[in-house]
Amino acid sequence: MTFVFTSDASVTYSGWVADITCSAPCNASNNIILTTSDVTATILSSCDVSDTGWTYYGNGSGDYVFAIDWGTGNNTAKDDAIINIYTGVQASVEATGIPEATYTMNRRWDVDLQGSSLSSPVSVRFYYDPLEKSSIENLASTFASNNGVSVQTFSWFKSDCGSSWNESMVTSTNPGANLIDLTPNATYGTENGITYVEFANVS
């Protein structure tokens, strides 16, 4: 590291002082885990990867469980955000007389901006176990086979901004009200051996 001080030679002083603080680079992508318990994270337990734009949120012990690319103009929302990862229970609601059924994964995410708003869309990475997804797909296939109906394709969703969601909202006909389908913008990958689904243009 080299610093160059260039004087304009107009005034003579004794010298100059620089106060420099160095911190270790964010290595969150190598410390992704699949949490087995609920996690609440804020900016205080986050880590920014400057060359990719992603902010990773962790459990405060050096492990990370969620990521957001905040894009531009969202600094206030980023500072205020509270991220919750719930490992909860799998919701299964069946109505054999119709017949209809809805199944949701036990793992879910929630981002609370505490009254702040987004100036532009963000991208989100949600880490999960593929077995959690295949488990409810198998339940749906079994129900369809037993009742002679077709299976609807698996989809990812989020609640409308400002709305909350929990398992009690699930009915046999749908997983809840005021929901937005994220499936069209979903891409997949892995970090540190953990599968994630990435949602673009989330607002």
C-alpha positions in Angstrom: 0.0 0.0 0.0 1.5 3.4 -1.1 0.3 6.9 -0.1 1.5 9.9 -2.0 1.2 13.4 -0.4 1.6 16.3 -2.7 2.0 19.8 -1.2 1.0 23.0 -2.9 3.9 24.6 -1.0 1.7 27.6 0.1 1.9 27.0 3.9 4.4 25.2 6.1 3.1 22.8 8.7 4.7 20.0 10.8 3.2 17.2 8.8 0.0 15.3 8.1 -1.9 12.5 9.8 -3.9 9.6 8.2 -6.3 7.4 10.2 -6.7 4.1 8.3 -8.8 1.2 9.3 -8.6 -2.2 7.5 -11.1 -5.0 7.8 -11.0 -8.5 6.4 -12.9 -9.0 3.1 -16.3 -10.7 3.2 -15.9 -14.4 2.7 -19.6 -15.2 3.3 -20.1 -17.3 0.2 -17.7 -19.9 1.7 -19.6 -19.9 5.0 -23.2 -20.5 3.8 -25.1 -23.0 5.9 -28.5 -24.6 5.9 -29.8 -23.6 9.2 -31.8 -26.1 11.2 -33.3 -23.4 13.5 -34.9 -20.0 13.1 -32.6 -17.1 12.5 -33.1 -13.4 12.8 -30.5 -11.1 11.1 -29.9 -7.4 10.7 -27.3 -5.3 9.1 -25.2 -5.9 12.2 -24.8 -9.6 11.3 -24.4 -8.9 7.6 -21.4 -8.9 5.2 -21.1 -7.1 1.9 -19.2 -8.5 -1.1 -18.3 -5.4 -2.9 -17.4 -6.9 -6.3 -20.7 -8.8 -6.6 -23.1 -6.4 -4.8 -24.5 -9.2 -2.6 -25.1 -8.6 1.1 -25.1 -11.8 3.1 -27.0 -12.2 6.4 -25.9 -14.5 9.2 -26.5 -15.9 12.6 -23.9 -13.8 14.3 -21.5 -16.7 14.5 -19.8 -16.3 11.1 -22.3 -18.5 9.2 -24.7 -17.0 6.6 -28.2 -18.1 5.7 -29.7 -15.5 3.3 -28.5 -12.9 0.7 -29.9 -9.8 -0.9 -28.5 -7.7 -3.8 -29.9 -4.3 -2.8 -29.3 -2.7 -6.1 -29.3 1.1 -6.2 -31.1 3.7 -4.0 -32.1 1.3 -1.3 -29.6 2.2 1.5 -32.3 3.2 4.0 -34.2 -0.1 3.4 -31.0 -2.0 3.7 -30.1 -0.4 7.0 -33.6 -1.0 8.5 -34.2 -4.5 7.2 -34.8 -7.4 9.6 -34.4 -10.8 7.9 -36.1 -13.9 9.4 -35.5 -17.5 8.3 -38.1 -19.8 9.6 -37.6 -23.6 9.6 -41.2 -24.1 11.0 -43.5 -26.9 10.0 -44.7 -28.1 6.7 -48.3 -27.0 5.9 -50.5 -29.7 4.3 -54.2 -29.0 3.8 -56.2 -31.7 2.0 -59.9 -31.8 1.0 -60.5 -35.2 -0.5 -64.2 -34.5 -1.2 -63.4 -31.9 -3.8 -60.6 -33.1 -4.2 -58.0 -30.4 -3.7 -54.8 -30.0 -1.7 -52.0 -27.5 -1.0 -48.6 -28.2 0.5 -45.9 -25.7 1.5 -42.3 -26.2 2.4 -41.4 -25.9 6.1 -38.5 -23.4 5.4 -39.4 -19.8 4.5 -38.0 -16.3 4.5 -39.3 -12.9 5.6 -37.8 -9.4 5.1 -39.3 -6.7 7.3 -38.3 -3.1 6.1 -39.9 -1.6 9.2 -41.7 1.0 7.3 -39.0 1.8 4.7 -39.6 1.3 1.0 -37.6 0.1 -2.0 -36.6 2.7 -4.6 -35.7 -0.1 -7.0 -36.2 -3.9 -7.2 -33.8 -6.2 -5.4 -32.6 -9.7 -5.9 -32.8 -12.4 -3.2 -31.1 -15.7 -2.6 -33.0 -18.2 -0.5 -31.0 -21.3 0.6 -32.9 -24.6 1.0 -32.6 -28.4 1.0 -33.8 -29.9 -2.3 -35.3 -32.7 -0.3 -37.7 -30.1 1.4 -39.0 -29.3 -2.1 -39.2 -32.8 -3.4 -41.0 -33.8 -0.2 -44.0 -31.7 -0.9 -43.9 -32.5 -4.6 -44.2 -36.2 -3.6 -47.1 -35.5 -1.3 -48.9 -33.7 -4.2 -48.2 -36.5 -6.6 -49.5 -39.1 -4.2 -52.7 -37.1 -3.5 -53.3 -36.6 -7.2 -52.8 -40.2 -8.0 -55.1 -41.4 -5.1 -57.8 -38.9 -6.2 -57.6 -39.1 -10.0 -56.6 -35.4 -10.4 -53.7 -33.6 -12.1 -50.8 -32.0 -10.2 -50.1 -28.3 -10.4 -46.5 -27.4 -11.1 -44.5 -26.4 -8.0 -44.2 -22.6 -7.6 -42.4 -20.1 -5.4 -44.3 -17.2 -4.0 -44.1 -14.2 -1.7 -46.7 -12.2 0.1 -47.5 -8.7 -1.2 -45.3 -5.9 0.2 -46.6 -5.0 3.7 -48.4 -8.3 4.2 -47.3 -11.2 6.3 -47.8 -14.9 5.8 -47.8 -18.0 8.0 -48.9 -21.6 7.7 -52.4 -20.9 9.1 -53.3 -19.1 5.9 -53.0 -22.2 3.8 -56.2 -23.7 2.5 -56.8 -26.7 0.2 -57.2 -24.3 -2.8 -54.3 -22.0 -2.3 -51.4 -21.1 0.0 -52.8 -17.8 1.0 -54.1 -14.4 -0.1 -52.2 -11.4 -1.6 -49.5 -13.6 -3.0 -47.0 -12.9 -5.8 -45.6 -15.7 -8.0 -41.8 -15.5 -8.0 -41.3 -18.6 -10.2 -40.9 -16.8 -13.6 -37.9 -14.9 -12.2 -36.3 -17.9 -10.4 -32.8 -19.2 -11.2 -30.8 -21.8 -9.3 -27.3 -22.4 -8.0 -25.2 -23.5 -5.1 -22.8 -21.8 -2.7 -20.6 -23.7 -0.3 -22.5 -26.8 -1.5 -25.9 -25.4 -0.4 -28.6 -25.0 -3.0 -30.3 -21.7 -3.5 -33.0 -20.2 -5.6 -32.4 -16.6 -6.7 -35.3 -14.3 -7.4 -34.7 -11.2 -9.5 -36.8 -8.0 -9.6 -38.3 -8.4 -6.2 -40.2 -5.3 -4.9 
